[in-house]
Amino acid sequence: MKKIFAVLFFLLLTTQSVFAKDLNKKTPFTIFSGDKKASYFAVASGICNVFNLIHAKDNYECVAVASKGSESNLKSLANQEADFAIIKTSDFNKFFVKNFSELENKIDFVAQIHDEYLTILVQKNLKIDSLNDLNDKSVNIGHIGSSSALIIEKYFSNFAINPKKIVNLGAEKSFEMLCNKKIDAWVYFIGHPNTNFQKSLTNCNLKLISLPPQEIQNFLATAPFFKKGIIAKNLYNSLPKNIETISTKTILAARKGIDPKITKLFQDILENHKEELLKENEIFRGF
């Protein structure tokens, strides 16, 4: 009899332990972002950190996932691999992404987030003052197939710019290559302010250059959904003046079929918790 009671007691403890684990188990929701040193990942991480703080007692968990960027994120949403993702505006995607109309039917709009700016970071000792000066230079333009690479490749082709070498790396590796003088320039779409960008700009003898008026007009003629943009000098300690460039909007999107209640929770974070978001990263100043 004692053995029977002992077995029953053990089974009761085991059942309670398993039940307790189930109660504590959280349902994860992913936000696909971009390179870990670029703005998409900073935004996704900040949103997730605030979401997890606000909903610590709920059965939800937000997880930021690094990726190759906007086009890759679109496909991940369409394939149901991602729950949420940061992508560029629909107008941009219609212009640059193949089969976008098919992908668009498989995603839902959640919220407009930050602007992304065409950002040109170059070695300070080189005479590079425009995109035309990138002829015969080594230039990083972002991952193959990324939105940054698609735009820059099209511009280079349209206006006969022929770099000596084109490098296709994300922000993390290319910042390192710039600092080690292994590439001459970095041409990329990124949100500002960006902490990792600030470190490279300050510590690696680099300069940020403006687009000349004609090159701005060339971009606006090529892709009219762009707009003129300014990277304000007060965003970085080492900027002597505002940087003239172009920009485009980014949005937070969700896969089809995601619970609308979860979508509303993410919208609430973006609309009503800016103070907490700003503690996560300065980039939320631009929201």
C-alpha positions as CSV (number, residue, x, y, z in Angstrom):
1,M,0.0,0.0,0.0
2,K,2.8,2.4,0.9
3,K,4.4,1.7,-2.5
4,I,1.1,2.5,-4.2
5,F,0.8,5.8,-2.3
6,A,4.5,6.6,-3.2
7,V,3.8,6.0,-6.9
8,L,0.7,8.1,-6.8
9,F,2.5,10.9,-5.0
10,F,5.3,10.9,-7.6
11,L,2.8,11.0,-10.4
12,L,1.0,13.9,-8.8
13,L,4.2,15.9,-8.4
14,T,5.2,15.1,-12.0
15,T,1.9,16.2,-13.4
16,Q,1.9,19.4,-11.4
17,S,5.4,20.1,-12.7
18,V,4.5,19.6,-16.3
19,F,1.3,21.6,-15.9
20,A,3.2,24.5,-14.3
21,K,5.7,24.4,-17.2
22,D,2.8,24.6,-19.7
23,L,1.3,27.6,-17.8
24,N,4.6,29.4,-17.9
25,K,5.2,28.6,-21.6
26,K,5.0,31.7,-23.8
27,T,3.9,31.9,-27.4
28,P,6.7,33.5,-29.4
29,F,6.1,36.0,-32.2
30,T,9.0,36.9,-34.5
31,I,9.9,40.2,-36.1
32,F,12.2,39.7,-39.1
33,S,14.5,42.7,-39.4
34,G,17.9,43.0,-41.1
35,D,21.7,43.0,-40.4
36,K,22.5,43.2,-36.7
37,K,24.4,46.4,-37.0
38,A,21.8,48.2,-39.1
39,S,18.6,50.1,-38.3
40,Y,16.0,47.3,-39.0
41,F,17.5,45.1,-36.3
42,A,17.7,48.0,-33.8
43,V,14.0,48.8,-34.5
44,A,12.9,45.1,-34.1
45,S,14.9,44.6,-31.0
46,G,13.6,47.8,-29.4
47,I,10.0,46.9,-30.2
48,C,10.5,43.4,-28.8
49,N,12.2,44.5,-25.6
50,V,9.3,46.9,-24.9
51,F,6.7,44.4,-25.9
52,N,8.2,41.8,-23.5
53,L,8.4,44.4,-20.7
54,I,4.8,45.5,-21.1
55,H,3.5,42.0,-21.5
56,A,5.8,40.2,-19.0
57,K,2.8,38.6,-17.2
58,D,1.1,37.5,-20.5
59,N,1.7,34.4,-22.5
60,Y,3.5,36.2,-25.3
61,E,7.1,36.7,-26.3
62,C,8.5,38.9,-29.1
63,V,11.7,37.7,-30.7
64,A,13.8,39.9,-33.1
65,V,15.3,37.8,-36.0
66,A,18.2,39.1,-38.1
67,S,17.8,38.7,-41.9
68,K,19.0,40.0,-45.2
69,G,16.5,42.9,-45.3
70,S,13.3,44.1,-46.9
71,E,12.9,41.7,-49.9
72,S,13.9,38.7,-47.9
73,N,11.5,39.7,-45.2
74,L,8.6,40.0,-47.7
75,K,9.3,36.4,-48.8
76,S,9.5,35.2,-45.2
77,L,6.1,36.8,-44.5
78,A,4.5,35.3,-47.6
79,N,5.9,31.8,-46.8
80,Q,4.6,32.1,-43.2
81,E,8.2,31.8,-41.8
82,A,7.9,35.2,-40.1
83,D,5.0,36.6,-38.0
84,F,6.0,40.2,-38.5
85,A,8.7,41.9,-40.5
86,I,10.1,45.4,-41.4
87,I,9.8,46.2,-45.1
88,K,9.9,49.2,-47.3
89,T,6.7,50.9,-48.6
90,S,4.5,49.2,-51.1
91,D,5.4,51.8,-53.8
92,F,9.0,50.9,-53.4
93,N,8.4,47.2,-53.6
94,K,6.2,47.5,-56.7
95,F,9.1,49.2,-58.4
96,F,12.0,47.0,-57.3
97,V,10.7,43.6,-56.1
98,K,9.9,40.9,-58.7
99,N,6.4,39.3,-58.2
100,F,5.5,41.8,-55.5
101,S,1.8,41.6,-56.4
102,E,1.8,37.9,-55.4
103,L,3.6,38.6,-52.2
104,E,1.5,41.6,-51.3
105,N,-1.6,39.4,-51.1
106,K,0.0,37.4,-48.4
107,I,0.8,40.2,-46.0
108,D,-1.1,42.8,-43.9
109,F,-0.1,46.3,-43.0
110,V,0.4,46.9,-39.3
111,A,2.0,50.4,-38.9
112,Q,4.2,52.9,-40.6
113,I,7.5,53.2,-38.8
114,H,10.7,55.2,-39.6
115,D,12.2,56.8,-42.7
116,E,15.3,55.2,-44.3
117,Y,17.9,57.5,-45.8
118,L,20.4,56.9,-48.6
119,T,23.6,57.2,-46.7
120,I,27.0,57.6,-48.2
121,L,30.0,57.0,-45.9
122,V,33.5,57.4,-47.4
123,Q,37.1,57.5,-46.5
124,K,37.9,61.0,-45.4
125,N,41.2,61.2,-47.3
126,L,39.6,60.4,-50.7
127,K,38.1,62.9,-53.0
128,I,34.6,61.5,-53.0
129,D,31.8,64.1,-52.9
130,S,29.1,62.5,-55.0
131,L,28.0,59.1,-56.4
132,N,29.8,60.0,-59.7
133,D,33.1,60.0,-57.8
134,L,32.6,56.3,-57.0
135,N,34.0,55.3,-60.5
136,D,37.1,53.1,-59.9
137,K,36.4,52.9,-56.2
138,S,35.5,49.8,-54.0
139,V,32.0,50.2,-52.7
140,N,29.7,48.2,-50.4
141,I,26.0,48.4,-51.4
142,G,24.5,45.7,-49.2
143,H,23.5,42.1,-49.5
144,I,22.7,40.8,-53.0
145,G,19.0,41.1,-53.5
146,S,18.5,43.5,-50.6
147,S,16.6,46.7,-51.2
148,S,19.7,48.8,-50.9
149,A,21.6,46.8,-53.4
150,L,18.7,46.8,-55.9
151,I,18.4,50.6,-55.8
152,I,22.1,51.3,-56.1
153,E,22.7,48.8,-58.8
154,K,19.9,50.4,-60.9
155,Y,21.2,53.9,-60.3
156,F,24.8,52.8,-61.2
157,S,23.5,51.2,-64.4
158,N,21.3,54.1,-65.4
159,F,24.0,56.8,-64.9
160,A,27.1,54.8,-66.0
161,I,28.8,54.7,-62.6
162,N,31.4,51.9,-62.7
163,P,33.1,51.1,-59.3
164,K,36.3,49.2,-59.4
165,K,34.8,46.7,-57.0
166,I,31.3,46.2,-55.6
167,V,31.0,44.4,-52.2
168,N,27.8,42.9,-51.1
169,L,27.9,42.8,-47.3
170,G,25.6,43.8,-44.5
171,A,26.3,46.7,-42.2
172,E,28.3,44.8,-39.6
173,K,31.0,43.5,-41.9
174,S,31.1,46.6,-44.1
175,F,31.6,48.9,-41.1
176,E,34.6,46.8,-40.2
177,M,36.0,46.9,-43.8
178,L,35.6,50.7,-43.9
179,C,37.4,51.1,-40.6
180,N,40.2,48.9,-41.9
181,K,40.4,50.8,-45.2
182,K,39.5,47.7,-47.2
183,I,36.7,49.5,-49.0
184,D,36.5,53.1,-50.1
185,A,32.8,53.8,-49.6
186,W,29.5,52.5,-48.1
187,V,26.3,53.3,-49.9
188,Y,23.3,52.1,-48.0
189,F,19.7,52.8,-46.9
190,I,19.5,53.1,-43.2
191,G,17.5,54.8,-40.4
192,H,19.0,57.5,-38.3
193,P,20.3,58.0,-35.7
194,N,22.2,54.6,-35.5
195,T,24.6,53.8,-32.7
196,N,26.9,51.5,-34.7
197,F,27.0,54.1,-37.6
198,Q,28.0,56.8,-35.0
199,K,30.9,54.6,-33.8
200,S,32.3,54.1,-37.3
201,L,31.8,57.8,-38.3
202,T,33.5,59.0,-35.1
203,N,36.4,56.5,-34.7
204,C,37.4,55.5,-38.3
205,N,38.4,58.8,-40.1
206,L,35.3,58.7,-42.3
207,K,33.0,61.4,-43.6
208,L,29.3,61.5,-44.6
209,I,28.6,63.2,-47.8
210,S,25.5,64.9,-49.3
211,L,24.0,64.0,-52.6
212,P,24.4,66.9,-55.1
213,P,21.1,68.4,-56.3
214,Q,21.4,66.8,-59.8
215,E,21.8,63.3,-58.3
216,I,18.8,63.9,-56.0
217,Q,16.8,64.8,-59.2
218,N,18.1,61.7,-60.9
219,F,16.8,59.5,-58.1
220,L,13.5,61.3,-58.0
221,A,13.1,60.9,-61.8
222,T,14.1,57.2,-61.6
223,A,11.8,56.3,-58.7
224,P,9.2,59.1,-57.9
225,F,8.1,57.5,-54.6
226,F,11.4,58.7,-53.1
227,K,11.4,62.1,-51.5
228,K,14.1,64.6,-50.5
229,G,15.5,63.9,-47.1
230,I,17.9,65.4,-44.6
231,I,20.1,63.6,-42.1
232,A,20.2,66.4,-39.5
233,K,23.6,67.4,-38.1
234,N,22.3,67.2,-34.6
235,L,21.9,63.5,-34.9
236,Y,25.7,62.9,-34.8
237,N,28.4,64.7,-32.9
238,S,30.8,64.8,-35.9
239,L,28.5,66.3,-38.5
240,P,29.4,69.9,-39.5
241,K,26.2,70.4,-41.5
242,N,22.9,68.8,-42.5
243,I,23.3,66.0,-45.1
244,E,21.1,66.3,-48.2
245,T,19.9,63.0,-49.6
246,I,16.7,61.0,-50.4
247,S,14.5,58.8,-48.2
248,T,11.7,56.3,-48.2
249,K,9.2,55.0,-45.6
250,T,9.4,51.6,-43.9
251,I,6.5,49.7,-42.5
252,L,5.8,46.9,-40.0
253,A,3.9,44.2,-41.8
254,A,2.4,40.9,-40.6
255,R,1.7,37.5,-42.3
256,K,-1.8,36.7,-43.3
257,G,-3.7,34.8,-40.5
258,I,-1.9,36.4,-37.6
259,D,-4.3,36.9,-34.6
260,P,-5.6,40.5,-34.9
261,K,-5.4,40.8,-31.1
262,I,-1.6,40.4,-31.4
263,T,-1.4,43.0,-34.2
264,K,-3.2,45.5,-31.9
265,L,-0.7,44.8,-29.1
266,F,2.2,45.7,-31.4
267,Q,0.3,48.8,-32.6
268,D,-0.2,49.8,-29.0
269,I,3.6,49.6,-28.4
270,L,4.3,51.9,-31.3
271,E,1.6,54.4,-30.5
272,N,1.6,54.6,-26.7
273,H,5.1,53.6,-25.5
274,K,7.5,56.0,-27.2
275,E,9.2,56.9,-23.9
276,E,10.1,53.2,-23.3
277,L,11.2,52.8,-27.0
278,L,13.5,55.8,-26.7
279,K,15.2,54.2,-23.8
280,E,16.0,51.2,-26.1
281,N,17.5,53.1,-29.0
282,E,17.8,56.7,-30.3
283,I,16.4,55.6,-33.7
284,F,12.9,55.9,-32.2
285,R,13.4,59.7,-32.2
286,G,12.6,59.5,-35.9
287,F,9.3,57.7,-35.5
